[in-house]
Amino acid sequence: YAVYNRHSDQEKEVIELVVCSTKRLQDHISHPSLYKALSHLPKRQLTILELHFLYRLTHKEIGQVLGISQQS
């Protein structure tokens, strides 16, 4: 939350758009084994993959959105 408050209003709008989006990574996967593997990931890991692959966020940006360190 503290990281979120340091962003400008425009940055906050972008973060809200990304976090509140209904796009799912599984919607873009056609290979059955990969789809099944993604379905077994914890929600947090799947969210990180979605933020990276669907929204092209960097590791640093993902950390800011989720309120975690880049290393996490």
TORPA-4810 file (N, C-alpha, C, O; in nm, 3 decimals):
<nodes>
NODE_1_0.081_-0.119_0.000_0.000_0.000_0.000_0.085_0.125_0.000_0.054_0.222_-0.069_Y
NODE_2_0.195_0.123_0.078_0.284_0.240_0.084_0.346_0.268_-0.052_0.358_0.384_-0.091_A
NODE_3_0.385_0.164_-0.125_0.442_0.182_-0.259_0.337_0.240_-0.351_0.366_0.330_-0.430_V
NODE_4_0.215_0.191_-0.343_0.106_0.238_-0.427_0.082_0.387_-0.407_0.058_0.458_-0.504_Y
NODE_5_0.090_0.434_-0.283_0.064_0.576_-0.254_0.171_0.668_-0.309_0.148_0.788_-0.320_N
NODE_6_0.289_0.616_-0.343_0.396_0.700_-0.396_0.378_0.726_-0.546_0.452_0.806_-0.602_R
NODE_7_0.283_0.662_-0.610_0.261_0.680_-0.752_0.173_0.802_-0.779_0.094_0.844_-0.694_H
NODE_8_0.190_0.858_-0.900_0.104_0.968_-0.943_-0.036_0.913_-0.968_-0.056_0.791_-0.974_S
NODE_9_-0.132_1.002_-0.984_-0.269_0.959_-1.011_-0.277_0.878_-1.141_-0.350_0.780_-1.149_D
NODE_10_-0.201_0.920_-1.242_-0.202_0.849_-1.369_-0.144_0.708_-1.351_-0.198_0.612_-1.407_Q
NODE_11_-0.036_0.695_-1.276_0.022_0.564_-1.250_-0.075_0.476_-1.172_-0.085_0.356_-1.197_E
NODE_12_-0.147_0.536_-1.076_-0.245_0.460_-0.998_-0.356_0.406_-1.088_-0.401_0.293_-1.070_K
NODE_13_-0.399_0.487_-1.186_-0.502_0.442_-1.278_-0.454_0.323_-1.360_-0.530_0.228_-1.382_E
NODE_14_-0.329_0.326_-1.403_-0.273_0.215_-1.480_-0.266_0.090_-1.392_-0.301_-0.019_-1.437_V
NODE_15_-0.220_0.105_-1.269_-0.211_-0.008_-1.178_-0.349_-0.068_-1.154_-0.364_-0.191_-1.158_I
NODE_16_-0.449_0.015_-1.131_-0.585_-0.035_-1.109_-0.636_-0.109_-1.232_-0.700_-0.214_-1.219_E
NODE_17_-0.608_-0.056_-1.350_-0.651_-0.120_-1.473_-0.589_-0.259_-1.486_-0.658_-0.354_-1.523_L
NODE_18_-0.461_-0.270_-1.456_-0.392_-0.398_-1.466_-0.446_-0.497_-1.364_-0.478_-0.611_-1.398_V
NODE_19_-0.456_-0.454_-1.240_-0.497_-0.544_-1.132_-0.643_-0.585_-1.146_-0.677_-0.699_-1.114_V
NODE_20_-0.727_-0.498_-1.193_-0.870_-0.527_-1.201_-0.912_-0.592_-1.333_-1.029_-0.627_-1.350_C
NODE_21_-0.820_-0.610_-1.424_-0.852_-0.668_-1.554_-0.896_-0.814_-1.539_-0.852_-0.884_-1.448_S
NODE_22_-0.980_-0.856_-1.629_-1.028_-0.994_-1.623_-0.950_-1.087_-1.715_-0.980_-1.206_-1.722_T
NODE_23_-0.851_-1.035_-1.786_-0.770_-1.120_-1.873_-0.702_-1.228_-1.791_-0.652_-1.204_-1.681_K
NODE_24_-0.702_-1.347_-1.847_-0.635_-1.459_-1.781_-0.533_-1.518_-1.877_-0.558_-1.527_-1.998_R
NODE_25_-0.421_-1.558_-1.825_-0.318_-1.618_-1.906_-0.368_-1.746_-1.972_-0.335_-1.774_-2.087_L
NODE_26_-0.447_-1.824_-1.899_-0.498_-1.950_-1.954_-0.582_-1.929_-2.081_-0.591_-2.019_-2.164_Q
NODE_27_-0.642_-1.811_-2.094_-0.723_-1.783_-2.213_-0.639_-1.777_-2.340_-0.693_-1.782_-2.450_D
NODE_28_-0.509_-1.767_-2.325_-0.418_-1.755_-2.439_-0.338_-1.882_-2.464_-0.252_-1.884_-2.552_H
NODE_29_-0.364_-1.988_-2.388_-0.286_-2.112_-2.396_-0.368_-2.218_-2.469_-0.482_-2.246_-2.432_I
NODE_30_-0.309_-2.276_-2.573_-0.379_-2.382_-2.646_-0.320_-2.521_-2.619_-0.384_-2.622_-2.648_S
NODE_31_-0.200_-2.526_-2.566_-0.136_-2.655_-2.539_-0.192_-2.713_-2.410_-0.179_-2.650_-2.305_H
NODE_32_-0.254_-2.832_-2.414_-0.321_-2.890_-2.296_-0.230_-2.907_-2.174_-0.273_-2.881_-2.061_P
NODE_33_-0.108_-2.951_-2.195_-0.018_-2.974_-2.081_0.021_-2.843_-2.013_0.027_-2.835_-1.890_S
NODE_34_0.046_-2.740_-2.093_0.081_-2.610_-2.036_-0.039_-2.550_-1.963_-0.024_-2.492_-1.855_L
NODE_35_-0.156_-2.564_-2.023_-0.278_-2.515_-1.958_-0.298_-2.582_-1.822_-0.330_-2.516_-1.723_Y
NODE_36_-0.280_-2.713_-1.819_-0.297_-2.787_-1.695_-0.194_-2.744_-1.591_-0.227_-2.728_-1.473_K
NODE_37_-0.068_-2.724_-1.634_0.037_-2.681_-1.542_0.005_-2.543_-1.484_0.023_-2.520_-1.364_A
NODE_38_-0.042_-2.452_-1.567_-0.078_-2.319_-1.519_-0.195_-2.325_-1.421_-0.201_-2.247_-1.326_L
NODE_39_-0.285_-2.416_-1.444_-0.402_-2.431_-1.357_-0.365_-2.478_-1.216_-0.442_-2.458_-1.122_S
NODE_40_-0.249_-2.539_-1.202_-0.205_-2.589_-1.072_-0.117_-2.490_-0.995_-0.079_-2.516_-0.881_H
NODE_41_-0.086_-2.377_-1.057_-0.002_-2.277_-0.988_-0.083_-2.206_-0.880_-0.204_-2.188_-0.895_L
NODE_42_-0.016_-2.166_-0.772_-0.084_-2.081_-0.673_-0.125_-1.948_-0.739_-0.061_-1.902_-0.833_P
NODE_43_-0.231_-1.889_-0.690_-0.286_-1.764_-0.746_-0.179_-1.656_-0.762_-0.173_-1.589_-0.865_K
NODE_44_-0.096_-1.640_-0.660_0.007_-1.534_-0.664_0.105_-1.557_-0.779_0.140_-1.462_-0.849_R
NODE_45_0.149_-1.679_-0.800_0.243_-1.708_-0.908_0.177_-1.685_-1.044_0.240_-1.632_-1.136_Q
NODE_46_0.053_-1.725_-1.057_-0.019_-1.704_-1.182_-0.037_-1.554_-1.209_-0.023_-1.509_-1.323_L
NODE_47_-0.067_-1.478_-1.106_-0.081_-1.333_-1.120_0.049_-1.271_-1.169_0.047_-1.184_-1.257_T
NODE_48_0.161_-1.314_-1.114_0.291_-1.262_-1.155_0.316_-1.293_-1.303_0.362_-1.206_-1.377_I
NODE_49_0.287_-1.414_-1.345_0.304_-1.450_-1.486_0.213_-1.368_-1.576_0.255_-1.325_-1.684_L
NODE_50_0.090_-1.345_-1.534_-0.003_-1.264_-1.612_0.046_-1.121_-1.625_0.041_-1.062_-1.733_E
NODE_51_0.092_-1.064_-1.515_0.142_-0.926_-1.519_0.263_-0.914_-1.612_0.280_-0.813_-1.680_L
NODE_52_0.346_-1.016_-1.613_0.466_-1.012_-1.698_0.433_-1.038_-1.845_0.474_-0.960_-1.932_H
NODE_53_0.361_-1.145_-1.874_0.340_-1.183_-2.013_0.224_-1.112_-2.081_0.231_-1.085_-2.201_F
NODE_54_0.118_-1.081_-2.009_0.004_-1.013_-2.071_0.019_-0.862_-2.072_-0.023_-0.795_-2.166_L
NODE_55_0.079_-0.808_-1.967_0.086_-0.663_-1.952_0.227_-0.608_-1.967_0.249_-0.487_-1.957_Y
NODE_56_0.323_-0.698_-1.991_0.462_-0.659_-2.016_0.523_-0.576_-1.903_0.607_-0.490_-1.927_R
NODE_57_0.481_-0.602_-1.779_0.541_-0.532_-1.666_0.678_-0.593_-1.635_0.699_-0.713_-1.652_L
NODE_58_0.769_-0.508_-1.591_0.900_-0.556_-1.550_0.889_-0.618_-1.411_0.787_-0.605_-1.344_T
NODE_59_0.996_-0.686_-1.369_0.996_-0.745_-1.234_0.980_-0.636_-1.129_0.910_-0.655_-1.029_H
NODE_60_1.042_-0.523_-1.151_1.032_-0.411_-1.056_0.887_-0.361_-1.049_0.835_-0.337_-0.940_K
NODE_61_0.824_-0.344_-1.164_0.686_-0.296_-1.167_0.590_-0.397_-1.102_0.497_-0.358_-1.031_E
NODE_62_0.614_-0.523_-1.126_0.531_-0.627_-1.064_0.544_-0.620_-0.913_0.444_-0.631_-0.841_I
NODE_63_0.666_-0.603_-0.864_0.688_-0.588_-0.720_0.611_-0.470_-0.664_0.553_-0.478_-0.556_G
NODE_64_0.611_-0.359_-0.738_0.539_-0.240_-0.692_0.389_-0.264_-0.689_0.321_-0.226_-0.593_Q
NODE_65_0.336_-0.326_-0.793_0.192_-0.351_-0.800_0.147_-0.443_-0.687_0.042_-0.420_-0.626_V
NODE_66_0.226_-0.545_-0.658_0.188_-0.644_-0.557_0.238_-0.608_-0.417_0.204_-0.676_-0.320_L
NODE_67_0.317_-0.502_-0.407_0.367_-0.460_-0.276_0.471_-0.556_-0.220_0.480_-0.576_-0.099_G
NODE_68_0.550_-0.615_-0.309_0.655_-0.708_-0.267_0.788_-0.664_-0.327_0.790_-0.580_-0.417_I
NODE_69_0.898_-0.720_-0.277_1.028_-0.686_-0.332_1.045_-0.753_-0.467_0.979_-0.853_-0.497_S
NODE_70_1.133_-0.698_-0.548_1.160_-0.755_-0.679_1.208_-0.899_-0.668_1.175_-0.982_-0.752_Q
NODE_71_1.286_-0.928_-0.566_1.341_-1.062_-0.546_1.231_-1.164_-0.512_1.244_-1.282_-0.544_Q
NODE_72_1.126_-1.118_-0.447_1.017_-1.211_-0.410_0.948_-1.262_-0.531_0.854_-1.341_-0.520_S
</nodes>
